């Protein structure tokens, strides 16, 4: 498992692309060099965005971890968003 990244499952009201855009902007504001990418219906993002200090707002962000994601070398911890997110 890659401890530097997390996998985020968007809520029903927001696409993976929309979540990736918000998290990419948040990463840029924090000076993070790691990329935020869409992988199917999930978003792979730097773990640092889940610390709570990211300028992201939304229903319960950051969400509680859901367990480990399986199936790739960039597995990471899995998080499931409860609602849409945006920059704060």
N, C-alpha and C positions, 0 to 999 in steps of 0.2 A: 504494500500500500504506500502511496506517495503521501507523506505527512505535510507537504507544502501546499497541497491543493484540496479543495472540497468540491463535491458535486451538489448542485442545487436543483431541486425539482420545483418549477414554477407552480403557482396556484392556477386554478382554472381560468381566472380573469386576466392572465398576463402570459404572453408567449415567452419562450426561451430567449428569443431574439431581444425582446423588450427588457427582460431581466439582465441579459448580457450587456446591453447598452447602459443601463443604470450602474451596474457593477464596474464596467469599464471606466465610466466617468468618475466613480468613487475611487477606483484604483489610481487614476491619474491625479486626482486631488490629494491623495495620500503619498504620491511619489513612488508607487509600486511599479516595478518594471515587468512583473509577471503579467502575461496576457489572460484575458477572460475570453473563453471560447465556448461555442455552442456545440454540444455533442448529442445529436438526436433531440430528445425532448428534455435534456438536462443541460446545465451550465457548469463548466469547470472554471473555478475562480481561485485566486490566491487565498489561503487560509487566513491571512491577515485581515481580510475584509469581514470576517465573522467575529472579530474581537469586540464589537460594539462601539468602537471609536470611529468607524466608517461613517461618512456623511449620508447614510441611507436611512430613510424612514419608511415605515410600513407596519402592517399588523404583525407585531411580535418579532421584529427583526433585531438581532439574528434569531432564527428559529432554533429550537432544541435539536440536537443531532438525532438522526433516525437509525444510525448504525453504519456499518461499512458498506460501500458500494462495491460490487463484484464485477469482474469481467474485463478489466483492462489494467495496464501498468500504471495508469493515472487514476486508479480507483478513488482514493481519498474518502473522507467522511461524507455521508449523505445527509443533506438537509432538505426539508420539504417546507416551502413557503405557505403560510396560512392565508395570505392576502397579497395584493399588489404592493410593489415597492417603488420608491422614487428617491431622488436626491433630496436631502433636507436643507 
